[in-house]
Amino acid sequence: MIPLPQIALTLGDVAGIGPEVVVRACLDDRVRSACQPIVVGHPDVVRRAISFVDAQVDVAELSQPDDQIPSDQIACWNPPGSSSEVSDVPLGRNDRSAGQAAFDYLVAATQETLKGTFAAITTAPLSKAALHLAGHHYPGHTEILAELCGVTDFGMMLYLPSSNTVKSPYGLGVVHVTLHTSIRSVPDLITTSGVLEKIELIQNFMQRVGCPAPRVAVCALNPHAGEEGLFGDEEARLIAPAVHEACERSLLPVAGPLPADTLFRRAASGEFDAVVAMYHDQGHIAFKLISFQNAVNVTLGLPIIRTSPSHGTAFDIVGRQAADASGMIGAILVAARLAVSERHEK
């Protein structure tokens, strides 16, 4: 019998809902049938989260990440050297210790996944402010992972499985040409090579989830796709050349640049399998309106698999039994699906 892939679940910011959604996900039958979840974080934080969700389950503390896992317990590995000042961190606010712990958990999980201990990582949300309080000046998970993995060509993608709201049988993905940056800086950061890189990354991902010939649509930057240059020339000067080259390179259908205000509706209705957005909110707002709880964040371009839910730390509801784990569950299931696909490719 082929063993289930082992997925590392980092707790993220322990002052937020990360530990709660991780615990709920570990107890979900769909998750347990798809993978072996291993929590990366302090066991006392996991126990506190268990009390929040009113569950009857024990924590199995692993001395090594590849120890044997009891099937009736939540497996937890606390990386050596990680911040120990987290079990009594105040809930619902930014804290230096929580930021340091979130960083430590991510680094340890990434290193072990690069070594092959884990098949993939699914990360609970962290607070960028707490991360900065701890002295780690990164915009978020994506940039830390890229640095740890030594890659420069990477992308942040949101993925929605096929559903009543997403008609493509393979789901719908959106990747962003620019990411955590100001709106003011976006036009200067868009390049033809950057757009082409993101087209190729999302084509590859959609093929990995079973789509043989992904239909990719590329967003315009300006309203009405620039209106023949009246509202800007980035479409003709930068984006259209990338679309043309992508079609020639891959021989796969790529459309654009198309006005973003209608493109996402067309994509959700099944006309396209993937979208390339020019900036963070152009893709995120549309996707979260379509299906906020089910959107899965996938980091493209890494040598490892990393997914996460699309929500944040939700400091305002932590500990109130109001945290919805569907996003975390979906992220784990996508990670497991990618891990099995990768296993078959080897």
N, C-alpha and C positions, 0 to 999 in steps of 0.2 A: 504494500500500500504506500502511495506517494505521500510523504508528510506534508502537512499544511505549511504554507510560508509563515515565518515568524516576522511579525510586524512590530517595530518599536513605536510606542505611543509616548511622546514627550508631554509632560504635564503643562508646559507653557508657564504663564504667570500664575503662581499658586494663590494669589489674592483675587483671582477672577474665577470664571466658571469652568476653566479648563479641567481641573481635577474632577468636577462633577460630571461633565460630559464624557470624560475618559472612563470613569467608573460605569456610567450607564451603558456606554458602548461595549465595555468588557463583558457585561452581563447579557448582552443582546445575542439571541440565538443565531441570527444571520452572521454576525461577526465571528462567533465561535465556530460556525460551520465553514467559514471561508479562510480563517487564519488562526495562528496562535498569537494573541496579543500579549506584549510584554511592556508594562509601564516603565518608563525611565523617569525616576524621580524619587523623592523621599517617601518612604512607606507611611510615615505619620500623616502626611498630607493626603495620601490615598485613604487612610482610615477615617480622617475627618470628612472627606468627600462621601465615603460610604455612609457615615451617619447623616449627612445632609439628604441623601436620597433614600434613607430608611431601608437599606438593603441588608440582607442577612448573608454575609460572605466574609471569608477571612482573606488576609493578605499573605502571600508566600514571598518572603524576602529572599532574593537570589544573591548569592555571593559573587557569582559570575553571570554575565548576560546569557551564556549558553547552558546554564544549569537546567536540569530536568524540571519541567513545569507541572505542578499538580493541576489536574483538570478541573477541580471543583473550587479553586481559589483564584484570586487575581494575582498574577505574577508581577513582581515589582523589583527592579534593579536600580539601586541608588549608586550612581557612578562614584568611585573613589575620588576624593578631592573636590566634589561638588559642594556648593554652599549648604551648610548644616543649620543655618539660622532661619529656617523656613516653616517649621511646624507651628509656630505661634505668630506668623506674620499677620498683621491686621488685614481683614478682608475688605475688599471694595475700594482700595486706594493704591496709588503707586508707592512702591517701597524698593529701596536699593537692594535688599537681600533677595526679594522676589525676582528682580531683574537679573541679578547675578545667577540665581538658580536656574532661571529659564535659559540663560546662555550656556551654563554648564551642561544642562540636560541635552541641549541641541548639539553641542560639540561632541559629547560622548556618544550619542546615538549615531551621529554622522560618521564618526571614526569607526565605530563597530560595523556600520553598514558598508563602508568602504572595504573593510576587512572581510566581509561576507558573513558576519555573525547574524545580521538581520537581512531580510529580503527587501525591506522598505521601511520608510519612516512616515508616520502620520503625526503631525504636530498640532497640539492644542494652542490656542492664541496666546500671544505674549503682548505686553504693553511696551510700546516703543519708548515711552517716557521713563518707565522703570528701567529699561535696558540702558538708557542714557544715564540715569542716576548711578548705575553700576559701572559707568565708564566705558560702555560699549556703544560707540557712535555709528550705528548702522540704521538704515531706514526700516529694516525688518528682517524676517526669516530669510527671504530670498537672497539678499545680498550676503548674509553670513554663510549660507549654504554654498553659494558660488565661490566665495573665497576659500572655504574649507576644502572644496572639491577641485580648486585650481582651474576654474573655467571662466571664460570671459563672454562666450556666446550662450546666453541663457534667456529665459523668458518666463513671465508669470502668466499662467493660464487659468481661467475658470472653466469648469466642465459640468454640464448638466446631462445626466443620462436621459435616454428616451422616455417620454411620459406624455400625459395628456396635453401638456403645454409645449413640449418639444417634440416635433413630429418626425424628425430624422430618426431612422431606425438605429443609428449609431450614436445618438446623443448630439450635443452641440457644444463646441469649444470656442472660447475667445482668448486670444493672446494679445499682449500689449507691446507696442513698439517702444514707448517710454513708460516709466512706472512711477516710482515715488519721487516726484519732482513737481515744481510749481507749474501752473498753467502758463505763466509768462514765459517759461523756458522751453516749452514743448516744441514750438516751430523750429527753433535752432537745433534741437536734438534729433529731429527726424532726418534720416538719410536714406538714400535708395538702398544701400547695402543693409541697413538696419531693418527696413521693411521686408526685403527679400529674405533675410535671416529668419524673421518671425514666420513668414509664410512657410518656409521649409520646416521649421520646428513643429508647427501645428499640423502640417501634412503628415509628418512622421508619427506624431502622437495619435492622430485619428486612425492611421493604419494599424497602430498597435492595439487599438480597441476594436478592431475588426472591420473598419471602413476601407474597402480596397482602393477606391478612387475618390478621395475627399474633395468635396466641392467647397472651395474656399472663397470667401468674399472679403474684400479689403475696404475698410472705411476711408472716406475722405476726412480731411482735417477740418475744412471750412464748411459753412452752411451751403447747401445745394451743390456740394462738390466743387465749390469755388465759383460756380456760375460763369463758366468760360473765362475765368480770370478776374471777374469783377470783385470777388470777395477774397482773393488770394491765389497765388500761383503754385502752391506746394503740390497740388494734385498733378498738374501737368509736368512740373519740374522734377519732383522727387518720387511720388507714389506710383504714377502710371508706368514709368520705366521699370520699377521693381516688379509690377504685375506682369508686364510683357516678358521680362527675363525669366520669371518663375514659370510661366507657361512653356517657354522654350526649353528650360532645364528639365522640368519634371514631366512634361506632357500630360499634366493633370489640369482640370478646370480651375482657373482662378479669375474672379471677376472683380472689377473695381478700377479706380476708386468710386465708391457709391455713397450717397448721402446717408449719414448714420441715423437720421431721424426715422427712416423707413427700413433701413437694412435689417435691424434686429428683429422686427416683426416678420420680415420675409424669411429670415433664418429660422426663427422659432416655428414657422409654419411648415418647414421642411424643405425649403428651396436650397438651403446651404447646410453643410455639416460643420463649418468652422468660420470664424470671423477674426480678422486682424484689426484691432482697434489702435488708434494713434496714441491714446493716453489713458491713464488709470480710470477716471470717472466715465469716459466714453463707453468703456466696456463694462465696468462694474455696476453702474446704475441700471443699465438695461438688463443685465443678467439677474440682478437682485430683485428687480421688479417682476421678472418672469417667474423666478422661483428661488426666493432668498434662502430658505432653509436647506435646499437640496444642492446648492452650488458647491462644487468641490474645487479647491485651489490645487493646481498641479504645477510644480516647477519643472520647466522644460530645459533641456540642455545639460543636465547633470549626469554623471556616471552612475547615479543611484536614483531610486524612486522616492519621491517625496510628495505627499499630499497633505491637505489640511481643510478644515471647514472654512467657509468664507466669512464667518462672523468674528467679532472681536471678544475682548475679555468680559464685557457686560458686567462691570463692577456694580451696577445698580441692582442686579437681581441675584448676586451670588449668595448662596446659602438659604434661599427661599423656596427651594424645590420648584423653581420656575424655568430652569435651564433646559432647553430642548436639545437633545443629543442627536437628532436626525442628521445634522450636518456632519458631525463627527463620525457617525456610523457610515454615512455615504462615502466620506473620505477614506475610511479604512477599507471599505469594500472595493473602491476604485484601486487603492494601493495593492490589495490582494489580487485583483484581476490583472493588473499590470505585472505583478510578480510572477504569476502563473504563466502569462504570455511570454515573459522574458525567459523563464525556465524552458519553455518549449522551443524557443529560438536557439538555445545553446546546444 
